[in-house]
């Protein structure tokens, strides 16, 4: 029996390209039926046959390259032009849509090309097919839009800090992209987003603290400081990565608490001495909670407390001495009266 005629590269790829085009039409929301089991098996079998043919008809290497090219072509033809049309929140929504579509494309194409993963990739220690798809997105899409996406995210965060309601789920999903493109590393999230977030946060609270220290009493200022720390913690819980929390809070603590501690404690009618004098236990407890967060933050409060105790102690001593002296004078006066 004659050997089965091998599938030529371009012949086999033509079948695969039809399947890829069908998938792209589905992703783009065009009129297209879903893949049937027969269509899926035909595409899988085409790859299997092209990878198991005897040399020189084993096209595993070429198919691995064309798998990558299929993503790159789709990205350049459809994804990047769509993203470059938008800015701000609309860009973030389009980016999330494109990211979700990309993951669907990776899932389907890696199934079609699965035989490559099982043998060719393992034998040559290459990136698995799913990683290849992610790398294509990272190196082309993410690299192209990361700055504009970061800018859009930071604008939304500032709007939220100013009291506006924002789409927290959208921010969470976008920042997950910054994390996922790191493929197990936080480098992209930290370098491309977190560093600028922390810088912006410091600048924002530097402006706010400069306003508050001039406008507010010590208790009012501390209430605002406590609230903004609470909200920043919520921010981490809602959409930032947990590793950002201590760094973010440190920016707030530095700008709002550390830099203005002495000014705050020495406010003439509402500072630490006034709170101690008026027995404002709730405000003093808040002061302790806030300044225990910063290095040596309690030292100036301890000094103030010491001065207060010494001052009150001296008052008591003086009062007692005056009372004793008064009693002596009174007793002397009574003795003098009796003698006459």
C-alpha positions in Angstrom: 0.0 0.0 0.0 1.4 3.4 -0.9 2.2 5.8 1.9 -0.4 8.5 2.6 0.5 11.7 0.8 1.9 14.2 3.3 0.2 17.5 4.0 2.3 20.4 2.6 2.9 23.3 4.9 0.9 25.9 3.0 -2.0 23.5 2.4 -2.3 22.6 6.0 -1.9 26.2 7.2 -4.6 27.3 4.8 -7.0 25.0 6.8 -5.7 26.4 10.1 -6.0 30.0 8.9 -9.7 29.4 8.1 -10.2 28.2 11.6 -8.3 31.2 13.1 -10.3 33.6 11.0 -13.5 32.1 12.2 -12.3 32.5 15.8 -11.4 36.1 15.2 -14.8 36.8 13.8 -16.4 35.4 16.9 -14.1 37.5 19.1 -15.0 40.6 17.1 -18.7 40.0 17.6 -19.3 39.4 13.9 -22.0 37.0 12.6 -20.5 33.6 13.0 -21.5 30.1 14.3 -19.7 28.5 17.1 -17.1 25.8 16.5 -18.7 22.3 16.1 -17.0 19.2 17.5 -16.2 18.2 13.9 -14.5 21.5 13.1 -12.5 21.4 16.3 -11.3 17.8 15.6 -10.4 18.7 12.0 -8.2 21.6 13.2 -6.6 19.5 16.0 -6.0 16.6 13.6 -4.4 18.9 11.0 -1.8 20.0 13.5 -1.3 16.4 14.7 -0.7 15.2 11.2 1.7 18.0 10.3 3.7 17.4 13.4 4.0 13.6 13.0 4.9 13.4 9.3 8.4 12.1 8.5 11.1 14.6 7.7 11.2 16.8 5.7 7.4 17.1 6.3 7.5 17.5 10.1 6.4 21.1 10.3 6.4 21.4 14.1 8.9 24.3 14.1 7.1 26.3 11.4 3.7 25.7 13.2 5.1 27.0 16.5 6.3 30.1 14.8 3.0 30.6 12.9 1.1 30.1 16.2 2.9 33.2 17.5 2.3 35.0 14.2 -1.4 34.4 14.4 -1.5 36.4 17.7 0.7 39.1 16.4 -1.3 39.6 13.2 -4.6 39.8 15.1 -3.1 42.3 17.6 -1.8 44.5 14.8 -4.9 44.3 12.6 -7.6 44.6 15.3 -6.5 45.1 18.8 -4.0 48.0 18.7 -6.1 50.1 16.3 -9.1 49.7 18.6 -7.2 50.7 21.7 -5.4 53.7 20.1 -8.8 55.3 19.5 -9.5 55.7 23.2 -8.4 57.5 26.3 -9.1 57.5 30.0 -11.9 55.3 31.3 -13.1 54.3 27.8 -9.6 53.0 27.1 -9.7 50.9 30.3 -13.0 49.3 29.3 -11.7 48.5 25.8 -8.4 47.2 27.2 -10.3 44.9 29.5 -12.5 43.7 26.7 -9.4 43.0 24.5 -7.6 41.2 27.4 -10.6 38.9 27.9 -10.8 38.2 24.2 -7.1 37.5 24.1 -7.5 34.9 26.8 -10.3 33.2 24.9 -8.1 33.2 21.8 -5.2 31.7 23.7 -7.5 29.0 25.1 -8.9 28.0 21.7 -5.6 28.2 19.7 -3.7 26.3 22.4 -6.3 23.5 22.1 -6.0 23.4 18.3 -2.2 23.3 18.5 -2.1 21.1 21.6 0.1 18.4 20.0 2.9 21.0 19.8 2.7 21.5 23.5 2.9 17.8 24.3 6.0 17.0 22.3 7.7 19.7 20.3 7.7 22.3 23.1 8.8 19.8 25.8 11.6 18.4 23.6 13.0 21.9 22.8 12.4 23.5 26.2 10.3 26.3 24.6 7.6 28.5 26.1 4.3 26.6 26.4 1.6 27.8 24.0 -0.4 29.6 26.7 2.8 31.5 27.7 3.5 32.4 24.0 0.0 33.9 23.8 0.5 35.9 26.9 4.0 37.1 25.8 2.5 38.4 22.5 0.0 40.5 24.5 2.6 41.7 26.9 5.2 42.7 24.3 2.8 44.4 21.9 -0.5 45.4 23.6 0.6 46.0 27.2 3.8 47.7 26.1 1.8 50.1 23.8 -0.9 51.1 26.2 0.6 50.7 29.7 1.3 54.5 30.2 -2.1 55.6 29.0 -3.8 52.9 31.0 -1.8 53.9 34.1 -2.7 57.5 33.7 -6.4 56.6 33.4 -6.3 54.5 36.5 -4.5 57.2 38.5 -7.1 59.8 37.4 -9.9 57.5 38.6 -8.1 57.0 42.0 -7.8 60.8 42.4 -11.5 61.3 41.6 -12.3 58.7 44.2 -10.1 60.5 46.8 -12.1 63.6 46.0 -15.4 61.8 46.9 -16.6 60.6 43.5 -18.0 57.1 42.9 -15.9 55.1 40.4 -15.9 51.7 38.9 -13.8 49.7 41.3 -14.3 46.4 39.6 -12.9 47.9 36.4 -9.8 49.1 38.2 -9.3 45.7 39.9 -9.5 44.0 36.5 -7.1 46.4 34.8 -4.5 46.1 37.6 -4.8 42.3 37.4 -3.5 42.7 33.8 -0.4 44.6 35.2 0.1 41.6 37.5 -0.7 38.8 35.1 1.7 40.0 32.4 4.5 39.5 35.0 3.9 35.7 34.7 4.6 35.2 38.4 6.7 38.3 39.0 5.4 41.6 40.4 8.0 43.6 38.4 5.5 45.0 35.8 2.9 46.0 38.4 5.6 47.6 40.7 7.6 49.3 38.0 4.8 50.3 35.6 2.1 51.2 38.1 2.9 51.1 41.8 6.0 53.4 41.7 3.9 56.2 40.1 0.9 55.5 42.3 3.1 56.0 45.4 4.6 59.2 44.0 1.1 60.6 43.1 -0.2 59.6 46.6 2.6 61.5 48.3 2.0 64.6 46.2 -1.8 64.4 46.7 -1.5 64.2 50.5 1.2 66.8 50.6 -1.3 69.3 49.1 -4.1 68.2 51.4 -2.0 68.3 54.6 -0.8 71.9 53.7 -4.4 73.0 53.5 -5.6 71.1 56.6 -2.8 72.3 58.9 -3.8 76.0 58.2 -7.6 75.5 58.3 -8.3 72.9 61.0 -8.0 72.5 64.7 -5.9 69.6 65.9 -8.9 67.3 66.5 -10.3 68.2 63.1 -7.0 67.5 61.4 -6.7 64.1 63.2 -10.1 63.1 62.1 -9.3 63.8 58.5 -5.9 61.9 58.8 -7.7 58.9 60.4 -10.3 58.9 57.7 -7.9 59.1 54.7 -5.8 56.2 56.2 -9.0 54.1 56.5 -9.9 54.9 52.9 -6.5 54.1 51.6 -6.7 50.7 53.3 -10.1 50.2 51.6 -8.5 51.1 48.3 -6.1 48.3 48.7 -8.8 45.8 49.6 -11.0 46.9 46.6 -8.5 47.0 43.7 -4.8 47.3 44.6 -2.5 44.4 45.3 -2.0 43.6 49.0 1.7 44.2 48.7 1.0 47.9 48.0 -0.7 48.4 51.4 2.3 49.2 53.7 4.0 51.4 51.0 0.8 53.3 50.3 0.1 53.9 54.0 3.6 55.0 54.6 3.2 57.8 52.0 0.1 59.1 53.8 1.7 58.8 57.2 4.8 60.7 56.1 2.9 63.6 54.4 0.0 63.9 56.8 1.5 62.9 60.2 5.3 62.9 60.3 5.8 66.3 58.6 3.2 68.2 60.6 3.4 66.5 64.0 5.1 69.4 65.8 2.8 72.0 64.2 -0.2 69.9 65.1 0.8 69.3 68.7 1.6 72.9 69.3 -1.6 74.5 68.0 -2.4 77.2 70.5 -6.0 76.4 71.4 -6.4 72.8 70.3 -2.9 71.1 70.4 -1.7 68.5 72.8 -1.5 70.8 75.8 -5.0 72.0 75.3 -6.4 68.5 74.9 -4.6 67.4 78.1 -5.8 70.5 80.0 -9.4 70.0 78.9 -9.3 66.2 79.5 -10.2 65.4 75.8 -9.7 61.6 76.2 -11.2 60.7 72.8 -9.0 63.1 70.9 -5.9 62.1 72.9 -6.6 58.4 72.2 -6.8 59.2 68.5 -3.6 61.2 68.7 -1.9 58.1 70.3 -3.3 55.7 67.6 -2.1 58.0 64.8 1.3 58.9 65.9 2.2 55.4 67.1 2.2 54.5 63.4 5.4 56.5 62.7 8.9 56.0 64.0 9.4 57.9 67.3 6.0 59.6 66.7 5.1 59.2 70.3 8.2 61.0 71.6 6.9 64.6 71.2 3.6 63.5 72.8 5.4 62.0 75.7 7.3 65.3 76.1 4.1 67.2 76.0 2.5 64.9 78.6 5.6 65.3 80.8 5.4 69.1 80.7 1.6 68.8 81.4 2.2 66.6 84.5 5.0 68.8 85.7 2.9 71.9 85.2 -0.1 70.4 86.9 2.1 69.1 89.7 3.6 72.5 90.3 0.1 74.0 90.4 -1.0 71.5 93.0 2.2 72.0 95.1 1.6 75.8 94.9 -2.1 75.4 95.8 -1.2 73.2 98.8 1.5 75.6 99.9 -0.9 78.5 99.6 -3.6 76.6 101.5 -1.1 75.8 104.3 0.1 79.3 104.5 -3.5 80.6 104.5 -4.3 78.1 107.3 -1.3 79.3 109.3 -2.4 82.9 109.0 -5.9 82.0 109.9 -4.8 80.0 113.0 -2.5 82.8 114.0 -5.3 85.3 113.7 -7.6 83.2 115.9 -4.9 82.8 118.6 -4.3 86.6 118.5 -8.1 87.2 118.9 -8.3 84.8 121.9 -5.4 86.4 123.6 -7.2 89.7 123.6 
